[in-house]
Amino acid sequence: MCGIAGVVDLTRRSDADQLRKAVTRMTEPLAHRGPDDDDVWVDAETGVGLGHRRLSIVDLSPEGRQPMKSATGRYLITYNGEVYNFRELRQDLARLGRRFRGHSDTEVMLAAIVEWGLRSALERFNGMFALALWDRETRTLHLVRDRAGEKPLYYTRTGRVFLFGSELKALQAHPEFSGEVDRKALALFLRHSYVPAPLSIYRDVRKLPPGTVLSLRLDEASSLPEPVSYWSVSTAAERGVRQPFEGSVEGARAALDARLRDAVRRRLVADVPLGAFLSGGVDSSTVVALMQAQSSTPVRTFSIGFHEDDYNEADHARAVARHLGTEHTELFVAPKDVLAVIPRLSEIYDEPFADSSQIPTFLVSRLARQSVKVSLSGDAGDELFGGYMRYLMCEKLWRHAGWLPQPLRELAAACLSAFKPEQWTRAVIALNPVLPRCLHTTLPGDKLHKLAEVLAAASADEMYEQLISHWKRVDNVVISTAEPERHFSAATRAMTLGSLTSRMMYWDLVTYLPDDILVKVDRASMAVGLEARVPFLDHQVIEFAWSLPPELKVRGGVGKWLLREVLYQYVPRELIERPKRGFGVPIDSWLRGPLREWVEELLAEKRLRTEGFFHPEPIRSKWAEHLAGRRNWHYYLWNVLMFQAWFERWR
């Protein structure tokens, strides 16, 4: 895992020293991604400069340094990530006559590209990566991102300079970079808590989409080319639906076990200490169980705990670790430890990012880094195997209400909205003595109003989009922008995936996972120089998961059914079966308590008007309602706060 950056001076007026200084200036802010080494390669004749910050994981010797030149001298590469099957590829290449001077996966990647060409080599790579490859023969710069989007890559053209880097701060460090906030991206951020690819928070700065190659030819660089796909989730999903797994349930369980075991085994390759995050849930427990099953020594596992019972999973993680026999480390954090991270968020995430689980993710990464340099993670199990409760909720809601004509659903929504949330809350609480205990809930009026927001949706797809959106009418909040295109319907309209659950899982796999979950894990882990690896995102696991019939994923109102069946071979069912919890912190109460002064400063009406991004009225109104305890608006407010904090840091 590393940090990369580079520049192409399309005027070719920069000399070697100027190029080197510019690239060095871009790689310096990425030192946290690669604290072990750094280097720069430049070619003044073509105006190309490549930079690298190294986190040494495989082949710690100088032979693994980057940027690295191919044995033929044709290619230069700067690369972030790991190709897990490089040893098998090395054997194949050796049989074809290729010779190697070191033992790094980078050298094998270059040899593979020389032998088979870029596209064919990419199809052979099993791993996570973002790379820049300079082809000296064709004078072409290729930018490439891995299939699932585990590793980030931004790029832009500003004037006659083309820039790229692992994080926005690398681009910002170039003297010709000029960032203007993209209000469309800001509107989408308020809706989703992240800026969806290919947009970034800056106008004309793009994220390279997962599974694509962007090829910039110097002789044809008058405009930016479009990225070209070499692998896509949509193709894998549609092929899986067309050609479903047709074996028995036991056969499916055995096949999934084998693929996951292989994916975990590949991710155990490292020349440094290695461990895993463990929450005690289905996904992380499966990863750790398969690690321990293939290890002759106890696996190192890491968990953090909270003193607030609603957010604490440390006891569950400890029980799983004890059963599997891992070398377990846990840290209970106090509110002051968590609150101390908040001022750092806009530095760690140099683009507005508002998934509050970013805080515990950073804390557990920092804990793990004290003992290991690589940690496996259980992310992506929900998206691949139907684990989110919102899938069940949306299916159930549409099944019960979708058959009604939309005008009737709109009328029902209007009736629910006719009374204020506090009025509904008082009425429901008054009925609590005669209601079953399972219907007792906090802020019932708040939940009924949220139900009204999604009930009038025109389709099941639109209902899901509304369900996962925070600010619903962003044009009422962001100044001088129209409501952005409704991405969920556009992305799934042409899909032949059949069930609503499959469409919801697909949507999350191509948006929420790479733009939220993987961003969170990458930035939190790299902020402390830790490499995080995600076995569920092995492309062979993804392809197999899409071939599984929906009833093997969600059965009897339980998500991840088949994945649980795999896990229960290693861990007793009673250690796992419990209500699902998110990995979060009590932001809602902290906004009213220890964070109140910080909130008041960032959301001050005068400040909002002066900065000119937001209409203050809807924000101030939600803040007043949240402060009074009448509504829980913490998701909405946290989005605005994270933008405000980011703007304060990076303006």
Sequence and secondary structure as in RCSB ss.txt:
>XXXX:A:sequence
MCGIAGVVDLTRRSDADQLRKAVTRMTEPLAHRGPDDDDVWVDAETGVGLGHRRLSIVDLSPEGRQPMKSATGRY
LITYNGEVYNFRELRQDLARLGRRFRGHSDTEVMLAAIVEWGLRSALERFNGMFALALWDRETRTLHLVRDRAGE
KPLYYTRTGRVFLFGSELKALQAHPEFSGEVDRKALALFLRHSYVPAPLSIYRDVRKLPPGTVLSLRLDEASSLP
EPVSYWSVSTAAERGVRQPFEGSVEGARAALDARLRDAVRRRLVADVPLGAFLSGGVDSSTVVALMQAQSSTPVR
TFSIGFHEDDYNEADHARAVARHLGTEHTELFVAPKDVLAVIPRLSEIYDEPFADSSQIPTFLVSRLARQSVKVS
LSGDAGDELFGGYMRYLMCEKLWRHAGWLPQPLRELAAACLSAFKPEQWTRAVIALNPVLPRCLHTTLPGDKLHK
LAEVLAAASADEMYEQLISHWKRVDNVVISTAEPERHFSAATRAMTLGSLTSRMMYWDLVTYLPDDILVKVDRAS
MAVGLEARVPFLDHQVIEFAWSLPPELKVRGGVGKWLLREVLYQYVPRELIERPKRGFGVPIDSWLRGPLREWVE
ELLAEKRLRTEGFFHPEPIRSKWAEHLAGRRNWHYYLWNVLMFQAWFERWR
>XXXX:A:secstr
 EEEEEEEETT    HHHHHHHHHHHHGGGTTT BSEEEEEEETTTTEEEEEEE   S  SGGG SSEE TTSSE
EEEEEEEETTHHHHHHHHHHTT   SS  HHHHHHHHHHHH HHHHHHH  EEEEEEEEETTTTEEEEEE SS  
S  EEEEETTEEEEESSHHHHHTSTT    B HHHHHHHHHHSS  TTB SBTTEEE  TTEEEEEEGGGTTS  
  EESS HHHHHHHHHHS   S HHHHHHHHHHHHHHHHHHTT  SS EEEE  SSHHHHHHHHHHHHT SS  E
EEEEEESSGGG  HHHHHHHHHHHT EEEEEEE HHHHHTTGGGHHHHSSS    TTHHHHHHHHHHHHTT SEE
E  TTHHHHHT  HHHHHHHHHHHHHTTS HHHHHHHHHHHHHS HHHHHHHHHHHGGGS GGG  SSHHHHHHH
HHHHHT SSHHHHHHHHT SSS GGGTBTT      HHHHHHTT    SHHHHHHHHIIIIIIIIIIHHHHHHHH
HTTT EEE GGG HHHHHHHHHS GGGTSBTTBSSHHHHHHHTTTS GGGT S    S   HHHHHHTTTHHHHH
HHT HHHHHHH SB HHHHHHHHHHHHHTSS  HHHHHHHHHHHHHHHHH 
